[in-house]
Amino acid sequence: MTLIWLGVLLVFGGVLQMAFQPIWHGRLSGRRRLRTGQPSGTLEPERPASGFGLKSNWPGLVLLALGAAFLLAGATV
């Protein structure tokens, strides 16, 4: 039962890490640039989907895979 709960926590943590990765690397965490003719208070990112990549999400994917392995191991025991 411990393996199942550990697997659930790892999967949940992996999903959260992958969801928050684009937010942490977004434009709001860096320097703000003022553009002429556009409002400065926008939440629109400069580059769409700037955090959705294998290179930036590998820790979340590892947590997700490890959690899935623990869930499978807990189900077989």
Phi, psi and omega per residue, in radians:
M1 nan -0.550 3.122
T2 -1.151 -0.655 3.106
L3 -1.101 -0.663 -3.134
I4 -1.160 -0.803 3.139
W5 -1.159 -0.650 3.077
L6 -1.148 -0.688 3.081
G7 -1.117 -0.720 3.101
V8 -1.090 -0.777 3.132
L9 -1.119 -0.691 3.127
L10 -1.188 -0.724 3.104
V11 -1.119 -0.783 3.127
F12 -1.091 -0.756 3.107
G13 -1.134 -0.663 3.104
G14 -1.148 -0.730 3.112
V15 -1.148 -0.740 3.105
L16 -1.115 -0.716 -3.141
Q17 -1.119 -0.707 3.130
M18 -1.250 -0.526 3.130
A19 -1.298 -0.637 -3.103
F20 -1.497 -0.194 -3.122
Q21 -1.038 -0.817 3.104
P22 -1.149 -0.526 3.135
I23 -1.204 -0.743 -3.122
W24 -1.162 -0.571 -3.105
H25 -1.721 0.204 -3.096
G26 -1.321 3.131 -3.096
R27 -1.168 -0.482 -3.088
L28 -1.243 -0.369 3.126
S29 -1.486 -0.238 -3.134
G30 -1.841 -2.801 3.116
R31 -1.315 2.423 3.105
R32 -1.572 2.384 3.103
R33 -1.934 2.300 3.090
L34 -1.603 2.203 3.115
R35 -1.839 2.551 3.109
T36 -1.343 2.334 3.095
G37 1.521 -0.059 3.133
Q38 -2.162 2.549 3.117
P39 -1.169 2.550 -3.078
S40 -1.531 -0.236 -3.079
G41 -1.660 0.495 -3.090
T42 -1.512 2.651 3.090
L43 -1.767 0.078 -3.128
E44 -1.230 2.231 -3.131
P45 -1.266 2.697 3.106
E46 -1.199 -0.778 3.097
R47 -1.954 2.080 3.113
P48 -1.128 2.439 3.138
A49 0.979 0.843 -3.062
S50 -1.385 0.014 3.123
G51 -2.200 0.073 -3.096
F52 -1.711 1.500 3.116
G53 -2.627 2.780 -3.137
L54 -1.148 -0.615 -3.104
K55 -1.150 -0.666 -3.105
S56 -1.575 -0.285 -3.081
N57 -1.891 0.190 -3.070
W58 -1.125 -0.590 3.088
P59 -1.114 -0.685 3.096
G60 -1.156 -0.667 3.098
L61 -1.173 -0.637 3.093
V62 -1.149 -0.763 3.095
L63 -1.079 -0.711 3.130
L64 -1.125 -0.776 3.134
A65 -1.171 -0.708 3.118
L66 -1.141 -0.709 3.077
G67 -1.119 -0.694 3.100
A68 -1.133 -0.678 3.106
A69 -1.138 -0.704 3.100
F70 -1.153 -0.663 3.099
L71 -1.130 -0.737 3.080
L72 -1.148 -0.687 3.118
A73 -1.168 -0.679 3.108
G74 -1.199 -0.532 3.130
A75 -1.295 -0.495 -3.135
T76 -1.448 -0.357 -3.107
V77 -1.413 nan nan
